[in-house]
Amino acid sequence: MKKILVLIVVVILTATAFSGCKKDADEGAVKTGLAVISSIAKSKDAADQDGLAEIYSTVVAVTVDKDGKIAKCVIDAAQTKVNFSAEGKLTTPLNTEFKTKNELGTAYNMKSASGIKKEWNEQAAAFAEYVKGKTASEVAGIAVDQTSHATDNDLKSSVTISVGDFIAGVQKAVANAKDYGAQADDKLGLGIITNINKSKDASADAAGLAQAYSSYAVTTTDTQGKITSCIIDASQTDVSFDNSGKITSKLTAEQKTKNEKGAAYNMKSASGIKKEWNEQAAAFAEYVKGKTAADVKSIKITEDGKAEDKDITASVTVSINSFMDTIEKAVAGAK
């Protein structure tokens, strides 16, 4: 009888301890979100000077607690500039390396012209710090002037650049945030890689193309460096021009990422596993959870960048090399 009572007590204590641990984990759980806002509005025709296809993407990553307050935030931007001549010939090399504004750091060279002597990446980081502890509605309420510059003195002391896209990006990232398994103490990282290698000259029969293909990865990592949550997305942003150097794309057109396009991206019908791009990206993001950046880097791929492991190819048949590279970058820069 005594043995039975002891056993019951042990079971109760174990269940209580487990329940307490689960409750603690739930209390520290945060949602992870990503937002990309892209524009080609600053592109211009060729004339006396080369034309410009400029693809500007503001990218925001957040973690959000159970009360809807921002726990962590990272803001970056990809400003991809592709030049073409009045004959519709590309003048920017296709192998050009494009760094984000955070990666450029002081090389972006805003500091010398800044009234507060702060570089773009410093101001973006200051805004990201400013919104911590705020809800999306509180961020939406940040006072700005007609040119989207902050009017609050506390914010103006560290951020004098336009914050319109920052505000919109944070709101969007919070709205997109989901519970993927992250905890409040996890580090948050954002990786971005851009190339223009599918761009092409215009001809008499076909339009030229400046295509910025940006891959994005958001990660959260625990104290052991293991990925606790991951989001993967990409934007394929096109600016077309003719053989007289005139842009034929609508500069005000809405630019969506592949996740935002969803079924409209229309890969599913041509997919051997009948899965859309966003579904495959989400499956790979789920696959890497619990792995370190080194584990992800060691995933074997074919010459065309596709996974060799059948556990992956059952749900992901697209090339994953850009997924792996952006995840590695996100983890490396996590804070």
C-alpha positions as CSV (number, residue, x, y, z in Angstrom):
1,M,0.0,0.0,0.0
2,K,2.8,2.3,1.0
3,K,4.5,1.6,-2.4
4,I,1.3,2.5,-4.3
5,L,1.0,5.8,-2.3
6,V,4.7,6.7,-3.0
7,L,4.2,5.9,-6.7
8,I,1.1,8.2,-6.8
9,V,3.0,11.0,-5.2
10,V,5.9,10.6,-7.6
11,V,3.5,10.7,-10.6
12,I,1.7,13.8,-9.2
13,L,5.0,15.6,-8.6
14,T,6.3,14.7,-12.0
15,A,3.1,15.9,-13.7
16,T,3.2,19.1,-11.7
17,A,6.8,19.8,-12.6
18,F,6.1,19.1,-16.2
19,S,3.1,21.3,-16.2
20,G,5.2,24.1,-14.6
21,C,7.9,23.8,-17.2
22,K,5.3,23.9,-20.0
23,K,3.6,26.9,-18.4
24,D,7.0,28.7,-18.2
25,A,7.7,27.8,-21.9
26,D,4.3,29.1,-22.9
27,E,4.8,32.3,-21.0
28,G,8.0,32.9,-22.9
29,A,6.7,31.9,-26.3
30,V,6.9,34.6,-29.0
31,K,5.6,34.8,-32.6
32,T,8.1,35.4,-35.5
33,G,7.2,37.7,-38.4
34,L,8.7,38.9,-41.6
35,A,7.6,41.8,-43.9
36,V,9.0,43.0,-47.2
37,I,7.9,46.3,-48.9
38,S,9.3,46.8,-52.4
39,S,9.0,49.6,-54.9
40,I,10.4,50.4,-58.4
41,A,9.1,54.0,-58.3
42,K,12.6,55.6,-58.6
43,S,13.5,53.8,-61.8
44,K,14.0,56.1,-64.8
45,D,14.4,56.0,-68.6
46,A,17.8,56.3,-70.4
47,A,18.5,59.7,-72.0
48,D,21.8,61.5,-71.9
49,Q,22.7,59.2,-69.1
50,D,22.1,55.5,-68.6
51,G,18.6,54.5,-67.5
52,L,18.1,53.1,-64.0
53,A,16.1,50.2,-62.7
54,E,16.0,50.6,-59.0
55,I,14.4,48.0,-56.8
56,Y,14.1,49.1,-53.2
57,S,13.0,46.7,-50.6
58,T,12.5,47.5,-46.9
59,V,12.7,44.3,-44.9
60,V,11.6,43.9,-41.2
61,A,11.8,40.9,-38.9
62,V,10.1,40.8,-35.5
63,T,9.3,38.6,-32.6
64,V,6.0,39.4,-30.8
65,D,4.9,38.4,-27.3
66,K,1.5,37.1,-26.1
67,D,0.3,40.6,-25.5
68,G,1.1,41.7,-29.1
69,K,4.2,43.7,-28.0
70,I,7.3,43.6,-30.0
71,A,10.1,41.7,-28.3
72,K,12.8,42.1,-30.9
73,C,13.1,43.9,-34.2
74,V,15.6,44.0,-37.1
75,I,15.3,46.4,-40.0
76,D,17.3,46.3,-43.2
77,A,17.0,47.4,-46.9
78,A,18.0,46.0,-50.2
79,Q,18.6,48.8,-52.8
80,T,19.3,47.2,-56.1
81,K,20.4,49.5,-58.9
82,V,20.7,48.2,-62.5
83,N,21.7,50.5,-65.3
84,F,20.9,50.2,-69.0
85,S,21.8,52.3,-72.1
86,A,19.7,54.3,-74.5
87,E,20.0,51.3,-76.8
88,G,18.5,49.0,-74.1
89,K,21.8,47.3,-73.3
90,L,22.6,46.4,-69.7
91,T,25.6,48.3,-68.4
92,T,25.6,46.8,-64.9
93,P,27.5,43.5,-64.8
94,L,25.3,40.5,-64.1
95,N,27.7,39.2,-61.4
96,T,27.6,42.4,-59.4
97,E,27.5,41.9,-55.6
98,F,24.7,43.7,-53.9
99,K,25.0,44.4,-50.2
100,T,22.1,45.4,-48.0
101,K,22.3,48.8,-46.2
102,N,23.2,47.1,-42.9
103,E,26.0,45.2,-44.6
104,L,27.3,48.4,-46.3
105,G,27.5,50.1,-42.9
106,T,29.7,53.1,-43.1
107,A,30.4,52.5,-46.8
108,Y,26.8,53.6,-47.4
109,N,28.2,57.1,-46.5
110,M,25.2,58.8,-45.0
111,K,27.0,59.8,-41.8
112,S,28.8,62.8,-43.3
113,A,25.5,64.3,-44.5
114,S,23.5,63.4,-41.4
115,G,22.6,66.2,-39.0
116,I,23.0,63.7,-36.1
117,K,26.1,62.1,-37.6
118,K,24.6,58.7,-37.7
119,E,24.8,56.2,-40.6
120,W,21.7,54.5,-42.1
121,N,22.3,51.2,-40.3
122,E,22.6,53.0,-37.0
123,Q,19.4,54.9,-37.5
124,A,17.5,51.7,-38.6
125,A,18.8,49.9,-35.5
126,A,17.7,52.9,-33.3
127,F,14.2,52.7,-34.8
128,A,14.1,49.0,-34.2
129,E,15.1,49.5,-30.6
130,Y,12.5,52.3,-30.2
131,V,9.6,50.1,-31.2
132,K,10.5,47.3,-28.7
133,G,7.7,46.9,-26.2
134,K,5.2,48.6,-28.4
135,T,2.2,47.1,-30.2
136,A,1.5,47.4,-33.9
137,S,-1.1,50.1,-33.2
138,E,1.3,52.1,-31.1
139,V,3.9,51.9,-33.9
140,A,1.2,53.1,-36.4
141,G,0.6,56.1,-34.1
142,I,4.2,57.3,-34.3
143,A,3.9,61.0,-35.2
144,V,5.5,62.0,-38.6
145,D,5.4,65.0,-40.8
146,Q,4.3,65.2,-44.5
147,T,7.6,63.6,-45.6
148,S,7.3,60.7,-43.1
149,H,10.0,62.0,-40.9
150,A,9.5,61.5,-37.1
151,T,8.4,64.6,-35.2
152,D,8.8,63.0,-31.7
153,N,12.0,64.5,-30.1
154,D,13.0,61.3,-28.5
155,L,13.0,59.5,-31.8
156,K,14.4,62.5,-33.8
157,S,17.5,62.4,-31.6
158,S,18.6,59.1,-33.2
159,V,16.5,58.8,-36.4
160,T,16.3,61.6,-38.9
161,I,15.7,59.6,-42.1
162,S,12.2,59.0,-43.4
163,V,10.5,56.3,-41.3
164,G,7.3,55.7,-43.3
165,D,8.4,52.3,-44.7
166,F,9.8,51.4,-41.3
167,I,6.4,52.0,-39.7
168,A,4.6,50.1,-42.4
169,G,7.1,47.3,-42.4
170,V,6.9,46.8,-38.6
171,Q,3.1,46.8,-38.8
172,K,3.1,44.2,-41.6
173,A,5.7,42.0,-39.9
174,V,3.6,41.9,-36.7
175,A,0.5,41.1,-38.7
176,N,2.3,38.3,-40.4
177,A,3.8,36.9,-37.2
178,K,3.0,33.3,-36.2
179,D,4.0,30.9,-33.5
180,Y,6.8,28.8,-35.0
181,G,8.4,27.8,-31.7
182,A,10.5,30.8,-30.7
183,Q,11.1,32.0,-27.2
184,A,11.6,35.5,-26.0
185,D,15.3,35.0,-25.1
186,D,16.1,33.7,-28.5
187,K,18.4,35.7,-30.8
188,L,16.7,37.2,-33.9
189,G,18.4,37.2,-37.3
190,L,17.7,38.4,-40.8
191,G,19.5,37.3,-43.9
192,I,19.1,38.8,-47.4
193,I,20.9,37.9,-50.7
194,T,20.2,39.6,-54.0
195,N,21.3,38.8,-57.5
196,I,20.5,40.1,-61.0
197,N,21.8,37.2,-63.1
198,K,18.5,36.7,-65.0
199,S,18.5,40.3,-66.3
200,K,18.9,40.7,-70.1
201,D,19.3,43.3,-72.9
202,A,16.4,44.6,-75.0
203,S,16.2,43.8,-78.7
204,A,14.0,44.8,-81.6
205,D,11.7,41.8,-80.8
206,A,11.8,41.6,-77.0
207,A,11.9,43.9,-74.0
208,G,15.0,44.1,-71.8
209,L,14.8,43.0,-68.2
210,A,16.3,44.2,-65.0
211,Q,15.4,41.5,-62.5
212,A,16.4,41.7,-58.8
213,Y,15.9,38.3,-57.1
214,S,16.2,38.7,-53.4
215,S,16.0,35.8,-51.0
216,Y,15.1,36.4,-47.3
217,A,15.4,34.3,-44.2
218,V,14.4,35.1,-40.6
219,T,15.7,32.9,-37.8
220,T,15.5,32.7,-34.1
221,T,18.2,30.7,-32.3
222,D,18.5,29.5,-28.8
223,T,21.6,29.5,-26.5
224,Q,23.0,26.4,-28.2
225,G,22.7,28.1,-31.6
226,K,19.8,25.8,-32.6
227,I,17.1,27.3,-34.9
228,T,13.8,27.6,-33.0
229,S,11.9,29.3,-35.8
230,C,12.5,30.1,-39.4
231,I,10.7,32.0,-42.2
232,I,11.9,31.9,-45.8
233,D,10.6,34.2,-48.6
234,A,11.8,35.7,-51.9
235,S,11.0,38.6,-54.2
236,Q,11.4,38.4,-58.0
237,T,11.1,42.1,-59.0
238,D,11.2,43.0,-62.7
239,V,11.7,46.3,-64.5
240,S,11.3,46.0,-68.2
241,F,12.6,48.5,-70.8
242,D,12.7,48.6,-74.7
243,N,15.6,49.0,-77.1
244,S,15.3,52.8,-76.9
245,G,16.0,52.8,-73.2
246,K,12.4,53.5,-72.2
247,I,10.9,51.7,-69.2
248,T,7.8,49.8,-70.0
249,S,6.9,48.6,-66.5
250,K,4.3,50.4,-64.5
251,L,6.4,52.1,-61.8
252,T,3.5,52.3,-59.3
253,A,2.7,48.5,-59.6
254,E,2.4,46.6,-56.3
255,Q,5.3,44.3,-55.7
256,K,4.6,41.1,-53.9
257,T,6.9,38.4,-52.5
258,K,6.5,34.8,-53.4
259,N,4.8,34.0,-50.1
260,E,2.4,36.8,-50.7
261,K,1.6,35.5,-54.2
262,G,0.9,32.1,-52.8
263,A,-1.1,30.0,-55.3
264,A,-0.9,32.9,-57.8
265,Y,2.8,32.2,-58.3
266,N,1.4,29.1,-60.1
267,M,4.2,26.6,-59.5
268,K,1.9,23.8,-58.1
269,S,0.7,22.7,-61.5
270,A,4.2,22.1,-62.7
271,S,5.5,20.6,-59.4
272,G,6.2,16.9,-59.2
273,I,4.9,16.9,-55.6
274,K,2.1,19.3,-56.4
275,K,3.2,21.9,-53.9
276,E,3.4,25.7,-54.4
277,W,6.7,27.6,-53.9
278,N,5.5,29.1,-50.6
279,E,4.5,25.6,-49.3
280,Q,8.0,24.3,-50.2
281,A,9.7,27.2,-48.6
282,A,7.7,26.7,-45.4
283,A,8.5,23.0,-45.4
284,F,12.2,23.7,-45.6
285,A,11.9,26.3,-42.8
286,E,10.2,23.7,-40.6
287,Y,12.9,21.1,-41.5
288,V,15.8,23.2,-40.3
289,K,14.2,23.8,-36.8
290,G,16.4,22.2,-34.1
291,K,19.5,22.4,-36.4
292,T,22.5,24.7,-36.1
293,A,23.8,26.8,-39.0
294,A,26.5,24.3,-39.4
295,D,24.0,21.5,-39.7
296,V,22.1,23.4,-42.4
297,K,25.3,24.2,-44.3
298,S,26.1,20.5,-44.3
299,I,22.9,19.5,-46.1
300,K,23.9,17.8,-49.4
301,I,22.7,19.3,-52.6
302,T,23.0,18.5,-56.3
303,E,24.8,20.6,-58.9
304,D,21.6,22.5,-59.6
305,G,21.1,23.3,-55.9
306,K,18.4,20.8,-55.0
307,A,18.4,18.6,-51.9
308,E,19.6,15.0,-52.1
309,D,18.0,13.8,-48.9
310,K,14.7,12.1,-49.5
311,D,13.3,13.5,-46.2
312,I,13.6,16.9,-47.8
313,T,12.6,16.1,-51.4
314,A,9.3,14.6,-50.2
315,S,8.2,18.2,-49.5
316,V,10.8,20.4,-51.2
317,T,11.9,20.0,-54.8
318,V,12.9,23.6,-55.6
319,S,16.6,24.6,-55.4
320,I,17.5,25.2,-51.7
321,N,21.0,26.7,-52.0
322,S,19.6,30.2,-51.6
323,F,17.6,29.0,-48.6
324,M,20.7,27.6,-47.0
325,D,22.8,30.7,-47.7
326,T,20.3,33.2,-46.3
327,I,19.7,31.0,-43.2
328,E,23.5,30.9,-42.6
329,K,23.6,34.7,-42.9
330,A,20.6,35.2,-40.7
331,V,22.0,33.0,-37.9
332,A,25.5,34.7,-38.2
333,G,24.0,38.1,-37.7
334,A,21.5,37.2,-35.0
335,K,21.3,39.3,-31.8
